[in-house]
Amino acid sequence: MGSPRPTKRRRVSISDDVNRLATPPSNNDSTPPSAQPKDHHPNHQGEDTLLTRATHILATEALALTNLTTLYATSPQAHQSLASAVRAITTAHSAHGKLLACGVGKSAYIAQKLVATCKSLSIRASYMHACEALHGDLGDIQDRDVLLFVSFSGRTAELLALLPHVPDSVTVIALTGVTRVSDCALLRGRQSSVLLPAPISEREEESFGVAAPTTSTTVALAVADMLALTVAGKLHGSRTREVFKRNHPGGAIGMKHRELESLKASGEDFTVVELPSPSLSGSDDC
């Protein structure tokens, strides 16, 4: 007798879990208190509070993304800003220049993610450390490059310190929470500049009681992804998917689509071995 066929694992829809979480308990429960399940015990009120706060955070960030979509879909200024940013980057790419992304704190990680996405899409890009730039890394900026600052306030001191040393020929893009060029200190006095708005309607301290960058970084990341994919579409057109596949041979993404689908259809268990990759942060210990 042959080996039994492995049991297929049941696929659970995320929407099923969301519906279960979102469905309130019935108010018509007539079960006596002594017979109620433990979930009704007063000690579980803390878990209810935790879930309420958690879903509030998700809902707040989701709303911010919805508002961002509306902004870029309806605002001529936002649409023009995106078009100008894409044109500046594609022009630099055609001239063998690159996109340099720079930020401080949490915004630095958004800048690094933007660069990583651009590289995977064959868009020349590099991350520049704001502090190291003033100690020699300014040599990375060439006349045909584009410099993109990620700064929610639009007036980060470390980034402002770089501006006097950036050639006038370099286009500066500010991915920022402000919506008017006049409110963005990073763009004042520069003729070749683009404001790429990533606003939120309510500060994190008002939404969550703490000023930690959360909603603002979520929105900034979305704008960064929008920019990278839009530029890739402009540069590669229908070849964008093939370009990405060529640049990403490792991990589950790198597996050939047909092989992966064949394994799934067979019901066999399989393990994808991830290739080791270096950290994006140069400050991490090896």
N, C-alpha and C positions, 0 to 999 in steps of 0.2 A: 504493500500500500504506500502510495506516495505521501510526501509531507503535506500537511494541511495548508491550504492557502491562507496567507496572513490576513487577519481581519482588517478591513479598511477602517481608517479612523474617521469618525463622524465630523463633518465640517460644521461649525457653529457660526451663525451669522452674528456680526457685531450688533446689528440692529435688534436681535433677540435679547442680548444682554442689556442694551439701552432701554428697551421696552420694559424689561423686568425691573430695572432700577427706577424707571419713571412711573411705574404703576403704583399708586398709593395703596396701603392696606385698606381693606373694607371696614367701614364704620359700623357694620351690622353684626359684628362678631359677638355672639351671645355666650361664648364659652366662659365659664366661671374663672375668676382670676387665678385660682389654684391650679386649674387645668390648662392654662394658657401656655404656649411654648415659651422657651427661655428668651426668644427674641423680643418678647413683650415686656421683659423685666426692665425696671427703671435703670439698671446699670447699663443698658444698651442705648440709653438716650444720648450718650456721648458719641456713639457710632453714628447715630442719625445726624448729629450736629456736624460731624466730620464729613459725611456724605453730602450734606447740604452745602458746606463750604467748598468742597471739591467740585461739585457740579456748577456752583456759582462761578468759580474760576474758569472752568471750561466754557461756560456760556458767555462770560465776559470777553474772553479772547476770540470766541467764534463770532460774536457780534462785531468786534473790532475788525475782523477780516471781511465781514459782510460790508461794513461801512467803507473799507478800503476798496473793495470791488466796485462799489457804487461811485466812489470818487473817480477812479480811473475810467469808468464806463461813461460818466456823465460830464466830467469837468474838462472843458477844452484845454485849460492850462495844464492839468495833469497829463492829458493825452499828449500834448505838445512836449512836455518835459520828458516823457518816456521816449518819444520819437527822437528827441535831441540826444538823449543819452545813448540810445541804440546807434544812432548815426555817428556819434563821436567814437564809440568803441569799435564799430566796424571799419571806420575810416582809419583808425590807428592800427587795427589788425592788418588791413590791406597794405599799410605802409611799413609793415613788420615792427610796429610798435606793440605795446601791451597795455593791459589794464592793471594799475596798481591800486590795491585796496588797503585802507588804513583806518584803524579805530583804536579806542582805548577802553579797557574794562570789558564789559559784556559785549559792547559793540565790536570789539576786536575779534571776538569769536564769530560774529556775523560776517565780518569782512573775510575771515579765513574760510568760512563755509562758502562764501561767494567765489573765492579764488579756487577752491577745490572743485566746485561745480563747473566753473569755467574750464578748468584744465581737462576735466572728463569729457567736455564737449569741444575740445580742441580750440579753445579761445585763449590766446596768450594772456596770462594773468600771473600776478605775483603779490604776495602779502608784504607790506612794509611796516615794521614796528615803529611806532611814533617816536619813541625815545631814541632808539638806535639810529633813526634817520638823521638826527642832529649830530650823531657821532660817526658819520661816515657813510651811512646807507643812502644818503641823498644822491650818491653816485648811481643809484639804480634808476633814477628818473631821467629819461631821455626826452628830447624835444617832441618826439612823435607819440609819446605816451598819453594816457588818460589817468588822472589821479582821482580815485573815488574815496571820499571820507564817509564813514558811518558814524553819525553823531545825532542822538535824539534831540539834544538841545540846539545843535547847530553852532555852538560856541565853545566846544571843548578846548581847554587851554593848551593842551599838548599838541593839538592839531593846528590851532591858530599860530603856534610858534613855528610851524613848518612853512607857512604861506610865504613869508618874505623870501624864502630860498627856492620856491618853485618857479621854474621858467614861465614867462608869460605865454609861451607857445603851448603849454600844457593845459588841456581842458580839465577843469576841476568840477567833479560831480559831488553834490552833497546829498546823501541818503539820510533824510532827517525828519523829525517830527513836525517841523514848522512848515507852513504852507505858502509863505511869501518870501521872496528873495530878500526883501528889505529886513526881514527878521532873522536872516541867516548870516551870522558874522563870518562864516567860512567862505562866503561868496562875495562879500563886499569888496568893491574896487577891482574885481576881475571881469574882464570883458568876455573871456571864453569860459563860461560856467553854466552849470545846469543844476536846478533844484529838483530832486526826486523825492516828492513828499511821501512820508510814511506816518501820518498822524494817528493819534488815538483820541477818542472823545472824552476820556476820563483818566486822570493820572492814577497810577497803581496804588498810591497811598490812599486815595479815595475809594478805589475799588476793593482793595484787599487789606487796607490798614498798614501797609508797609510799602516803602518806596523802591523795593527791589525791582530792577528791570525785568518785567515778565511780559505783559501785553505789548509793550513797546518793542521788545526784541522779537516777539512773535510776528508782529507786523513788519518789522525791518527785514526779517528773514524771508517773509513772503514776497516783499518787493525785490529783494536780492534774487530770489528764485525766478521771479517774473522777468527780471532784467536778463539773467543768464540765458534762460530758455528762449527769450525773444531774440536776443543777439544770435544764438545758435541757429534759430530758424532763418534769420536773415543771411547768415554766412553759408549754411549748409543746405537749407531747404529740405527737400524730402530725404536727404542723406543723413539727417541729424541722428536718426536711430542707429544707423550703421556706424557712424563716427563714434557714438558713445560705446557701442558694443566692442569696437576695436580697442578703445582706451580702457576698458574695464573687463579684462579677462578673468579676474579672480572672483571667488565667492559665488553665491547663488546667482547673482546677476550675470556672471560670466559663463554659466552653463548654457550650452546650446538649447534654444527653446524647444526643439523637438525632443531632445533627450530628456529634459525635465518633464515635459508633458507625457512622454512615454512611461517614465517611472511613476508618475502620479496615477496614470490610467491603470497600471498593473497592480496597484494596491500594495506594492512592496515598500517596506520601510527603507529609508536611505538617509545618509548623513552627508551634508555639504561641509567640506573642510575649508575654512577661511584661510587665505594666505595672510601672513603677518604684514602689517602696514605700519609705517612710522606715524607718530603723533603729529598733528598739525602745529602743536605748540612747541617752540624751541626751548621752553623753560622746563619741560618735563625731564625727569631723570631717565636715563637709558637703562 
